[in-house]
Amino acid sequence: GDVRLWGGRFADGPSEALEKLSASVHFDWRLAPYDIAGSRAHARVLRGAGLLTEDELERMLAGLDRLEADVASGAFTGTIADEDVHSALERGLLERLGPELGGKLRAGRSRNDQVATLFRMYLRDHARIIGGLIADLQGALVGLAEAHPDVAMPGRTHLQHAQPVLFAHHVLAHVQALSRDAERLRQWDERTAVSPYGSGALAGSSLGLDPQAVAADLGFERGSSANSIDGTASRDFVAEFAFITAMIGVDLSRIAEEVIIWNTKEFSFVTLHDAFSTGSSIMPQKKNPDIAELARGKSGRLIGNLTGLLATLKALPLAYNRDLQEDKEPVFDSCDQLEVLLPAFTGMMATLTVNRERMEELAPAGFSLATDIAEWLVKQGVPFRVAHETAGECVKECERAGIELDQLSDEQFAKISPHLTPEVRTVLNVHGALASRDGRGGTAPSAVAAQLAEVKADLAVQ
Ligand code: ARG
């Protein structure tokens, strides 16, 4: 019946078309060091269960050491005929130890629990790498804020002039977003510290192995999977990782978009360092913000990796299905992209020059001190509704006369409202407006200095 049918097909070997479709070794080879670490841990629990002698364990571990060295040197590589990294490394072990001993390692494990475990190990390592790169970027942004503690700039809502803010305050807003991304990575890592090894294909093992020992051996602080079906079938840890990396991409793209705008002739807020910008092949004068643009572009790719992965997982029945082989490339790509993007992005932010004069010239433009008039009136006892209306009339008068708020004459102020005495001028300057917003989180130099100190303390303990 079925068995003979399958047997016949195995005798023929897989078709070339199937081999090509099935192979993952060209992208899962990066899991090889983790697979070997898993094999060492598995060999030890086989010994613990009495399925290997002490001598066999020692020869097994020595064989795995040799295999690891050959993988590292490139002397041993997987081929398409191996299908995946797990099968390739089993072949490598068999070649080094012979079929008698080499053939004992597969007892009680499946590629299903193997891959679920190794994938967690790989992503946990890269969560730390990406977390470190984010800390570097935060360091560069903190440096930028620290170097410009008193530069005012136009704060915007709807991309329109809203109220003046400190440049350092604006930069630290991005640092806060990145801190949450870094925290997401740490919390994800804690949640992912569970080892599926020992789940077997889906049902666990009859061989008396100790999954908790494997978990401890491989650095999974929260032990082994409580449910072998979940251990082999769940990939929410991958989806969450893809979300966090996509979120990082989105946060970078928001900084990137501002850098691109700030770097235009029209804004002229910043100048990029030559080493972190590019030229044009035809226009000799061009200096382009390519790093920022690549960040903006790659954020789309990172979002795609997340949505593709969620689509793969949607409606998959338990437990393992081969669809799950599609789970690795998206997040491997997300790691690769962020790991090349973040260092370049950090370099760009660390080396850009700030055009203080230009920012300060524009800080009060667009009637951005109108709120200060309204709040000054409130302090004189005027209800805010009325104060808002009165300040609005000041703006209207300025627009009519083609002047700025501080150019209104005493007579013009008095005509708009008897409450608008010449003292209102005390708030009609940017640095007064900034200094007045001195509550926690506000844009006053004192409040921003306090925020900076908090951020630096947080970064120091991470
Ligand atoms: N390479 C597979 C993957 O990445 C793991 C192997 C499981 N294959 C199988 N036929 N059960 O998901």
Residues whose N, C-alpha, C, O or C-beta is under 5 A from the ligand:
A	BS01	LIG	S24 D84 R111 N112 V115 L324 Q325
